[in-house]
Amino acid sequence: MTAVPQTILMCPPDHFEVVYVINPWMEGQFANTDDALAHRQWNDLRNAIELHAKVVLEPPRQDLPDIVFTANAGLVLGKKVIVSRFRSVERQGEEPHHRAWFTENGFEILDWPPEVPFEGAGDALSDRGRELLWVGHGFRSDAAVPALLERLLDRKTAALTLIDPRFYHLDTCLCPLAGGYLLYFPAAFDEKSRALIEVLVPKDKRIAVEEADALKFCCNAVDLDGFVLMNDASENLRSRLRSAGFTPVITPLSEFMKAGGAAKCLTLKLVEI
Ligand code: ARG
């Protein structure tokens, strides 16, 4: 469905583990990830992506276990990037590495006010049917972010308030799909945000999911050429996606779920127009 060849940034899970708690998924998971399994799952995801896009790698870093979640490196638009400003100190050490990677790879880094937390493509997602950025705030990114992005990038934003701590980043509960479809979990948003989604996306393009699917991080999906890569989804959701013209691809990511992330979190699209 997408015509533009895509390049995706990933980071191998060599130093991935759960050693702190900054979201509810990490509770009780201290040092509980299976390293070999994490590598296998990450490689399976990479291989699935490489059928549709080029994968480039950012080096993993010791003592920065969550750097594997490259969705949070920054927000890319054209050759410009806003490098993330993490809310939690545990992840702030990633910032200079992301900054260096983007600079070395020819991106122009836009100035961002350091006092405003913003977690990149974890909380800002391009609609795939029109020029619009969906921006989530409430847990990680600051409420000031949508207006700031609108000014800096000269792009219209739709600000959405997240209210369920299990869905602390926008990409855990919302995924724009080609053709203006929207895969999302309504209960993760406040009433005003749900109403905004309903105004902006016609009913036949809204793929609202049940809690059971949302908890499998089905919305944390990577859409590539009509294929939708995700950790898991019920048979019902798979068939709804097929009816809308998409092909669900299940690629299990249990080890990364223990840190509160799945397919989309482990990737960053570098071609965004
Ligand atoms: N443990 C990481 C955190 O809490 C997971 C990040 C998942 N990334 C995402 N884009 N949702 O920050």
Residues whose N, C-alpha, C, O or C-beta is under 5 A from the ligand:
A	BS01	LIG	I22 N23 D66 F69 A71 N72 G122 H169 D171 A259 G260 G261 C265
